[in-house]
Amino acid sequence: MIGWDLERFQRDILLDSLQEASAIYWERRAEQLATGLPRPTDRPGSRSGYPEHLRVNALQAAIDACRNKAAVLRMH
């Protein structure tokens, strides 16, 4: 049983590594992160205690990083 779990774990690690090496993965991740950006219909509030502009800046930086990673992978 332990050997089976180890084999599955190794397979999952390999599949994750291959997936993260594709531009499509990083573009999809950027799209997922973009769903967290504020929309015009949102009402501002202090849900998390984290200043909204800092949260948006951090989220946008992560989105940009994902898109940059996709662009670099497309060059190769």
N, C-alpha and C positions, 0 to 999 in steps of 0.2 A: 504493500500500500504506500509506503514512504517513497519507494522508487517511482511509482506512478505520479505522485504529487510533484516530485522533483522534475520528472520529464515534462509534465504539463507546465510547470513554472518556467523551465528553460525554453519551451516552445513559445510561451506567452511573451517572454522577454525578447526573443528573436523577432516575433511578429510586431511587437511594439517598436522595436528599433528600426525595422524595415519601413513601417508606416511613418514614423517620424522623419524618415529620410526623404519623404515625398513632399513636393510643393503643395499638392492638393490638401494634405493633412494640415499644413500651416495656414492655408487660406480658409479652410473650414474652421479652424480654431479661432482665427481672427473674426470670422462671422459670428461664432458663438459668443466671443467676448463683446462684440458690438451690440448684442442684445441687452447688455447691461448699461449702455449709455442712456442718459436721460432723454426722454421724448418730449415734444412740445406740450403734450397733454398731461405730463407728470406735474404733481404739486410738490414743490420743494419742502423738505422737512429734515429733521435731524434723527433719522432712524438709527444710525449706527454710532453717532457721536463723532464720526470722522468727517471733517469738512468736505462738503460736496465738491468744491472745485479741485481739491487734492485727489479725491476719489476718481473724478472724471479724468484728470491729468494722468494718473497712474494707469487707469484703464486704457486710455488712448495710447499711452506709451507701450503697453503690452500688445495692443492691436497693431501698432506700427511695427513692433519687433517681429510679430508673426508674419506680417506681410513682407518685411525685409528678408526674413529667413526663406520664405517661398520664392522671392525674386532671386536670391543667391542660388538656391537649388535649381531653379530653371536655367541659370547660366551654365551649369555643368552638364 
